[in-house]
Amino acid sequence: MISIVVCTYNRDMFIRTALEKIAACGFPPREYEIILVDNNRSDSTASECAAFAEAHPEVRYRYFLETSQGLSYARNRGIAEAEGDVIVFLDDDSFVEPDFLRRLSARLDEYPDAAAFGGRIDPIFESGKAPDWLCKWTLSWVSAIDRGPEVSLFSGGKYPIGANMGFRASTLKGIPGFDTSLGRTGKNMLGGEEKEIFGRISASGGKIYYFPDVRVGHVIPERRTTREYIVRFAQGIGYSEYVRCKRKGGAALLRRRFSELVKWGATLLLWVVYLFRGRPACGNALALFRWNVSRGLYFPDTLKI
């Protein structure tokens, strides 16, 4: 059975649609369940979810309130409640394709060695228009991913994105859950919990696959395309990397800070490339992002995260 965990926080305008898309997959009801983890919402999420449950008595659906604030707490609650041998995480504004569950099931049968996996995520811009800084290097800023049409293994520090990712339940039983010192809490911009858990799986020899045909659309509000968002997002990444590496020891933090210098070299090269291609907005956004990641990594005490 596939357990689909949807963690939600004040997204009543999207949550009903997200759940309806899952139910519309036409997958046998006994072969999947939906676990909704409410992380202390203050909107009408509960009533929207209740309306979904009433409209779909055929769906195995369970609703839980997780009072410890934070996405990592909510995800860990989902893991604890899941009864499937596969656990999928979707955002509360991720809309699955009609064949999502069928294709996922087929890919898992085809790749029994997959310890974890992630699928394609297509951005759905609320404004109807992609920002002028969007390029292959900035897709992840809007929680989107497209690694091409072929199944592949994540490697080189690249991992799935939380809007469409999953694990064998047996994989999660062998490791601690999501690190609750990392990840979003309310409206803050901390992250790193996905990278941390996938890093542990990879370090233990687990294979992490990309399944291109296991697709979702992900709603991107206009506020996530602004300069202010890029700054806060990058600072959150930098600070999260500082916390994650510091916990491992001084050597890990030193290595990460050195790698940041290498990333600066690549960023400056891309800035020049995009300037000559007539797309300066892309290069400027990459430089702005790198500057603020560096602030979080080198000068965490100067930030208000």
HUDAKA-V996489 format. One record per helix or strand. SS is the DSSP state (A for helix, B for strand). FROM is the first residue (numbers start at 0). TO is the last residue. Records with the same first field share a line. If there is no record, write none. Layout:
# HUDAKA-V996489
SS=FROM-TO ; FROM-TO
This chain:
# HUDAKA-V996489
B=1-7 ; 31-37 ; 60-64 ; 85-90 ; 93-95 ; 113-124 ; 144-144 ; 151-152 ; 163-167 ; 206-219
A=14-22 ; 28-30 ; 44-54 ; 70-80 ; 99-109 ; 138-141 ; 168-172 ; 192-202 ; 221-224 ; 226-247 ; 249-275 ; 279-297 ; 299-301
